[in-house]
Amino acid sequence: MKENILLVGHSGDMYGASRSLIKLVRILDKNYKVFVLLPEAGILHKELSNILPDDRILILENLYIFTRKSFKLKYIGSTMARFINNLFKIRRIISRYNIRIIHTNSGVVPAPALAAKISGRKHIWHIREWFGDFKKFWPIYSAYMTRFSDRVVCVSKTMADQFNGHKKVITIYNGFEIPQIKTEISIPEALQQHLNQADLILGCTSRIRLIRKGQEYLIEAIGIITQKTGKNIQAILIGDYVPGYEWQKETIAVLIKKYHLEDRIHFLGHLANPLPYYRLFDVFVLPSGEPEPFGGVIMEAMSLALPVIGSNAGGTTEQIANAQNGYLFENKNAEDLAEKISYFLNDPSSLELFGKCSKERVEKYFSLELHKENILRLYKNILNEK
């Protein structure tokens, strides 16, 4: 008889953590009876319904997700009330469905760990976030994580380093398949004409937010190269603005105008299936100003045999083998990013060689099969522990 497990998500969207949650469900559902708890019925719920029966996808609309607002004095009372409410409700779910392991899929959902401990159940905490912005709070919260978890799984060694070598903390890289893209894309004729004239085409897939996601560093780097060389570099940016940061659109527009790049920078917005558009790129760039835990979009680009450029911070440093499948640039340094882009601009023959290395790295170090083996071994070990 299969053991019952509960995966807890922090969102109903279909960004990185949610896509990783779906992978976990597919891996675990063959060996266990999987239930999923979400804070809302969004796109993720719809995707999960293609894998699990509807009665195994649970919604807790008041699920507490901590944000910066949580630390403001006027919200402390409501935060504690929601946390306690979550404890009772999650404990009831554990009891009703006889859950043996609770697996929290994000570092920003605090209640399931304590609910599991109180219920005498095993708990896995999957850390997909960098908590460098919470320096005063982090020692307390990281101690809470390790105290009430049987394992803390980090998506990169850099994220694991946040826990200063704690014995419960392990690293399991996310796994990726080599995609078979059959979908044809259609782009406006004007955009195609711009791309046809390009000396180099850069691609970036990410939500847009200044500094955090760093699109301004990419735009500035292109401007620097354009002014120095006169070369035609085109950039395709896929993704919407982070909710609440739409005002930054004007800041980016001013930067584009400053470097006269109106016909060089192209925004496609959010795309449900961006992978076919990667065929347009010569090089993939993720210019994040803050450390990426383990950028899934970099792995997607690598799996499609693209050279990649990313900042020398976070999990990106484990994905990119510098000067082999791409380049690492100095974090938040547009001049250095411009230099790294110029390497490909000046040596187009390196694109194929670097791209081949990208794909080989995915197959060797970041395959879905390796990820599956590590996850199933983790569950087996935890269930065998007393």
C-alpha positions as CSV (number, residue, x, y, z in Angstrom):
1,M,0.0,0.0,0.0
2,K,1.3,3.4,-1.0
3,E,2.2,5.9,1.7
4,N,0.4,9.3,1.6
5,I,2.4,12.4,1.2
6,L,1.5,16.1,1.1
7,L,3.2,18.7,-1.1
8,V,2.6,22.3,-0.1
9,G,2.9,25.0,-2.8
10,H,3.1,28.7,-2.2
11,S,1.4,30.0,-5.3
12,G,-1.1,29.2,-8.0
13,D,1.0,30.5,-10.8
14,M,3.3,28.6,-13.3
15,Y,6.7,30.2,-12.6
16,G,9.8,28.3,-11.5
17,A,8.8,26.8,-8.1
18,S,5.4,25.7,-9.5
19,R,7.0,24.0,-12.5
20,S,9.3,22.2,-10.1
21,L,6.3,21.2,-7.9
22,I,4.7,19.5,-11.0
23,K,8.0,17.6,-11.6
24,L,7.9,16.4,-8.0
25,V,4.3,15.3,-8.3
26,R,5.1,13.3,-11.5
27,I,8.1,11.7,-9.8
28,L,6.5,10.8,-6.5
29,D,3.0,9.8,-7.7
30,K,4.4,6.5,-9.1
31,N,5.6,5.4,-5.6
32,Y,3.3,7.3,-3.2
33,K,-0.2,8.7,-3.0
34,V,0.3,12.4,-3.5
35,F,-1.8,15.2,-2.2
36,V,-1.1,18.9,-3.0
37,L,-2.1,21.9,-0.9
38,L,-2.2,25.3,-2.6
39,P,-3.3,28.8,-1.5
40,E,-5.4,29.3,-4.6
41,A,-7.0,27.6,-7.6
42,G,-4.9,29.1,-10.4
43,I,-3.1,27.8,-13.5
44,L,-1.1,25.4,-11.4
45,H,-4.3,23.8,-10.1
46,K,-5.4,23.3,-13.7
47,E,-2.1,21.6,-14.6
48,L,-2.1,19.4,-11.6
49,S,-5.6,18.2,-12.4
50,N,-4.1,16.6,-15.5
51,I,-2.0,14.4,-13.2
52,L,-4.0,14.0,-9.9
53,P,-7.7,13.4,-9.1
54,D,-9.4,16.6,-8.1
55,D,-10.0,15.3,-4.5
56,R,-6.2,15.2,-4.0
57,I,-5.7,18.9,-4.9
58,L,-6.6,20.8,-1.7
59,I,-7.0,24.6,-1.3
60,L,-6.2,26.6,1.8
61,E,-7.0,30.2,0.8
62,N,-5.7,31.6,4.0
63,L,-2.3,29.8,3.7
64,Y,0.2,32.2,5.2
65,I,3.1,33.2,2.8
66,F,5.5,35.6,4.5
67,T,6.6,38.7,2.7
68,R,8.4,41.9,3.8
69,K,5.0,43.2,4.9
70,S,4.9,40.5,7.5
71,F,7.6,42.2,9.5
72,K,5.8,45.5,9.9
73,L,4.5,46.1,13.4
74,K,0.9,46.7,12.3
75,Y,0.8,43.3,10.6
76,I,2.2,41.2,13.4
77,G,-1.1,40.4,15.0
78,S,-2.8,39.3,11.8
79,T,0.4,37.3,10.8
80,M,0.3,35.3,14.0
81,A,-3.5,34.7,13.7
82,R,-3.0,33.3,10.2
83,F,-0.1,31.2,11.3
84,I,-2.0,29.6,14.2
85,N,-5.1,29.1,11.9
86,N,-2.8,27.3,9.4
87,L,-1.4,25.0,12.1
88,F,-4.9,23.8,13.0
89,K,-6.1,23.4,9.5
90,I,-2.9,21.6,8.2
91,R,-3.0,19.3,11.2
92,R,-6.6,18.4,10.3
93,I,-5.5,17.6,6.7
94,I,-2.6,15.5,8.0
95,S,-5.0,13.5,10.2
96,R,-7.8,13.2,7.7
97,Y,-5.6,11.9,4.9
98,N,-3.1,10.0,7.1
99,I,-0.2,11.9,5.7
100,R,3.3,10.4,6.4
101,I,5.5,13.1,4.9
102,I,4.8,16.8,4.4
103,H,7.0,18.4,1.7
104,T,7.0,22.2,1.7
105,N,8.0,23.4,-1.8
106,S,9.1,26.9,-0.8
107,G,10.9,28.7,2.0
108,V,8.2,31.3,2.5
109,V,5.5,28.9,3.8
110,P,6.3,28.5,7.6
111,A,3.3,26.7,9.1
112,P,3.5,23.1,7.5
113,A,6.8,22.4,9.3
114,L,5.5,23.0,12.8
115,A,2.2,21.3,11.9
116,A,4.1,18.2,10.9
117,K,6.2,18.2,14.0
118,I,3.2,18.6,16.3
119,S,1.5,15.7,14.4
120,G,4.5,13.5,14.7
121,R,5.1,13.3,10.9
122,K,8.2,13.7,8.8
123,H,8.9,17.1,7.1
124,I,11.0,18.1,4.1
125,W,11.6,21.7,3.4
126,H,12.6,22.6,-0.2
127,I,14.5,25.9,-0.4
128,R,14.3,27.7,-3.7
129,E,15.0,31.2,-2.4
130,W,17.8,33.4,-1.4
131,F,17.2,35.1,2.0
132,G,20.1,37.6,1.8
133,D,17.6,40.5,2.2
134,F,16.5,39.2,5.6
135,K,19.8,39.3,7.4
136,K,18.4,40.1,10.9
137,F,15.6,37.6,10.6
138,W,17.5,34.9,8.9
139,P,19.3,33.3,11.9
140,I,16.0,32.8,13.7
141,Y,14.1,31.6,10.6
142,S,16.9,29.2,9.4
143,A,17.0,27.7,12.9
144,Y,13.2,27.2,12.7
145,M,13.6,25.5,9.4
146,T,16.2,23.0,10.6
147,R,14.6,22.4,13.9
148,F,11.2,21.4,12.5
149,S,12.4,19.6,9.3
150,D,13.9,16.1,8.8
151,R,15.7,17.4,5.7
152,V,16.2,20.8,4.2
153,V,16.7,20.4,0.5
154,C,18.4,23.3,-1.4
155,V,18.4,23.6,-5.1
156,S,22.0,24.7,-5.3
157,K,25.1,24.5,-3.1
158,T,25.1,28.3,-2.9
159,M,21.6,28.2,-1.3
160,A,22.8,25.5,1.0
161,D,25.6,27.7,2.2
162,Q,23.0,30.0,3.8
163,F,22.7,27.3,6.5
164,N,26.4,27.2,7.4
165,G,26.9,23.5,7.0
166,H,23.9,22.3,9.1
167,K,23.8,18.4,9.0
168,K,20.1,18.3,7.9
169,V,20.8,20.4,4.8
170,I,21.4,18.7,1.5
171,T,21.6,19.9,-2.2
172,I,19.5,18.3,-4.9
173,Y,19.7,20.1,-8.3
174,N,16.5,20.5,-10.2
175,G,16.3,18.1,-13.2
176,F,15.6,19.0,-16.8
177,E,14.8,17.0,-19.9
178,I,16.1,17.8,-23.4
179,P,13.0,19.3,-24.9
180,Q,11.6,18.3,-28.3
181,I,10.2,21.5,-29.7
182,K,7.7,21.0,-32.6
183,T,5.7,24.2,-32.1
184,E,6.2,26.8,-34.9
185,I,6.2,30.4,-33.9
186,S,5.0,33.5,-35.6
187,I,6.5,36.9,-35.0
188,P,5.7,40.3,-36.4
189,E,7.3,41.0,-39.8
190,A,8.9,44.2,-38.4
191,L,10.6,42.2,-35.6
192,Q,11.8,39.6,-38.1
193,Q,13.4,42.3,-40.2
194,H,15.3,43.7,-37.2
195,L,16.5,40.2,-36.3
196,N,17.6,39.6,-39.9
197,Q,20.0,42.6,-39.7
198,A,21.5,41.6,-36.3
199,D,25.1,40.8,-35.7
200,L,24.0,39.0,-32.5
201,I,20.7,38.1,-31.0
202,L,20.4,37.9,-27.2
203,G,17.4,36.4,-25.3
204,C,16.3,36.8,-21.8
205,T,13.3,35.1,-20.1
206,S,12.4,36.5,-16.7
207,R,9.9,38.6,-14.9
208,I,11.0,42.2,-15.1
209,R,12.2,44.0,-12.0
210,L,15.1,46.4,-11.8
211,I,18.1,45.2,-9.9
212,R,16.5,42.0,-8.8
213,K,16.2,40.6,-12.3
214,G,18.6,43.1,-13.8
215,Q,17.2,43.8,-17.2
216,E,18.7,47.3,-16.9
217,Y,22.2,45.9,-16.9
218,L,21.5,44.0,-20.1
219,I,20.1,47.1,-21.8
220,E,23.0,49.2,-20.6
221,A,25.5,46.6,-21.8
222,I,24.0,46.5,-25.3
223,G,24.1,50.3,-25.3
224,I,27.8,50.3,-24.3
225,I,28.7,47.9,-27.1
226,T,26.6,49.7,-29.7
227,Q,28.4,53.0,-28.9
228,K,31.8,51.5,-29.0
229,T,31.5,49.3,-32.0
230,G,28.4,50.3,-34.0
231,K,27.4,46.6,-34.1
232,N,23.7,45.7,-34.3
233,I,22.8,43.7,-31.2
234,Q,19.1,42.7,-30.9
235,A,17.6,41.6,-27.6
236,I,14.3,39.7,-27.1
237,L,12.9,40.0,-23.5
238,I,10.2,37.5,-22.5
239,G,8.2,38.1,-19.3
240,D,5.9,40.6,-17.6
241,Y,6.7,43.1,-14.9
242,V,6.6,41.8,-11.3
243,P,3.2,42.8,-9.9
244,G,3.6,46.1,-8.1
245,Y,6.6,47.1,-10.2
246,E,4.9,48.1,-13.4
247,W,6.1,51.7,-12.8
248,Q,9.6,50.6,-13.7
249,K,8.5,50.4,-17.3
250,E,9.1,54.1,-17.6
251,T,12.6,53.8,-16.1
252,I,13.5,51.1,-18.6
253,A,12.0,53.3,-21.5
254,V,14.3,56.2,-20.5
255,L,17.3,53.9,-20.5
256,I,16.5,52.5,-23.9
257,K,16.1,56.1,-25.2
258,K,19.4,57.1,-23.7
259,Y,21.3,54.6,-25.8
260,H,19.0,54.9,-28.9
261,L,18.0,51.3,-28.7
262,E,14.3,51.6,-29.6
263,D,14.7,49.3,-32.6
264,R,17.1,46.9,-30.7
265,I,15.2,45.9,-27.5
266,H,11.9,43.9,-28.0
267,F,9.5,43.0,-25.2
268,L,7.2,40.0,-25.9
269,G,5.5,39.9,-22.5
270,H,4.5,36.7,-20.7
271,L,4.4,33.7,-23.0
272,A,2.7,30.5,-21.9
273,N,5.2,28.4,-23.8
274,P,8.4,30.5,-24.4
275,L,10.7,27.6,-25.4
276,P,10.0,27.8,-29.1
277,Y,11.2,31.4,-29.1
278,Y,14.6,30.3,-27.8
279,R,15.3,29.3,-31.4
280,L,15.6,33.0,-32.2
281,F,18.5,33.5,-29.8
282,D,22.2,33.2,-30.4
283,V,23.0,33.6,-26.7
284,F,20.8,33.5,-23.5
285,V,21.5,36.1,-20.8
286,L,20.2,36.2,-17.3
287,P,21.5,39.5,-15.9
288,S,20.0,39.2,-12.3
289,G,21.4,41.7,-9.8
290,E,20.5,39.5,-6.9
291,P,21.6,35.8,-6.6
292,E,19.4,33.4,-8.5
293,P,18.9,30.2,-6.4
294,F,19.0,28.0,-9.5
295,G,17.6,29.7,-12.6
296,G,15.3,27.3,-14.5
297,V,15.4,29.5,-17.5
298,I,19.2,29.1,-17.7
299,M,18.7,25.3,-17.7
300,E,16.1,25.6,-20.4
301,A,18.5,27.5,-22.6
302,M,21.3,25.1,-21.9
303,S,19.1,22.1,-22.8
304,L,18.4,23.8,-26.1
305,A,22.2,24.0,-26.8
306,L,22.5,27.8,-26.2
307,P,25.5,29.6,-24.8
308,V,24.6,31.3,-21.6
309,I,25.7,34.4,-19.7
310,G,24.9,35.1,-16.1
311,S,26.1,37.0,-13.0
312,N,28.7,35.5,-10.7
313,A,26.3,35.1,-7.8
314,G,24.0,32.4,-6.6
315,G,23.3,29.1,-8.2
316,T,24.2,30.5,-11.6
317,T,27.9,29.9,-10.8
318,E,27.1,26.2,-10.6
319,Q,25.2,26.1,-13.9
320,I,27.7,28.0,-16.0
321,A,31.2,26.6,-16.5
322,N,33.0,29.9,-17.2
323,A,34.5,30.0,-20.7
324,Q,33.1,26.5,-21.5
325,N,29.4,26.8,-22.0
326,G,29.1,30.5,-21.3
327,Y,30.5,33.4,-19.2
328,L,30.0,34.7,-15.7
329,F,30.0,38.5,-15.4
330,E,30.6,40.6,-12.3
331,N,27.3,41.1,-10.5
332,K,25.6,44.4,-11.3
333,N,28.4,45.4,-13.6
334,A,27.1,46.4,-17.1
335,E,30.6,47.1,-18.4
336,D,31.7,43.6,-17.6
337,L,28.5,42.1,-19.1
338,A,29.2,44.1,-22.2
339,E,32.7,42.5,-22.4
340,K,31.3,39.0,-22.0
341,I,28.7,39.6,-24.8
342,S,31.5,40.9,-27.0
343,Y,33.3,37.6,-26.7
344,F,30.5,36.0,-28.7
345,L,30.1,39.1,-31.0
346,N,33.8,38.9,-31.9
347,D,33.9,35.1,-32.3
348,P,30.7,33.8,-33.8
349,S,32.3,30.4,-34.4
350,S,32.3,29.8,-30.6
351,L,28.5,29.9,-30.4
352,E,28.1,26.3,-31.6
353,L,30.9,24.9,-29.4
354,F,29.6,26.6,-26.3
355,G,26.0,25.6,-27.0
356,K,27.1,21.9,-27.4
357,C,28.8,22.1,-24.0
358,S,25.6,23.6,-22.5
359,K,23.6,20.6,-23.6
360,E,26.2,18.1,-22.4
361,R,26.3,19.7,-18.9
362,V,22.5,19.3,-18.6
363,E,22.8,15.7,-19.6
364,K,25.7,15.0,-17.2
365,Y,24.8,17.0,-14.1
366,F,21.2,18.2,-14.3
367,S,19.2,15.5,-15.9
368,L,15.6,14.8,-14.8
369,E,16.6,11.1,-14.3
370,L,19.3,12.1,-11.8
371,H,16.9,14.4,-10.0
372,K,14.4,11.6,-9.8
373,E,16.9,9.2,-8.3
374,N,17.9,11.7,-5.7
375,I,14.3,12.6,-4.7
376,L,13.2,9.0,-4.4
377,R,16.3,8.1,-2.4
378,L,15.6,11.0,0.0
379,Y,12.0,9.8,0.6
380,K,13.1,6.2,1.1
381,N,15.8,7.3,3.6
382,I,13.4,9.5,5.6
383,L,10.7,6.8,5.8
384,N,13.3,4.4,7.1
385,E,14.4,6.7,9.8
386,K,12.8,6.4,13.3
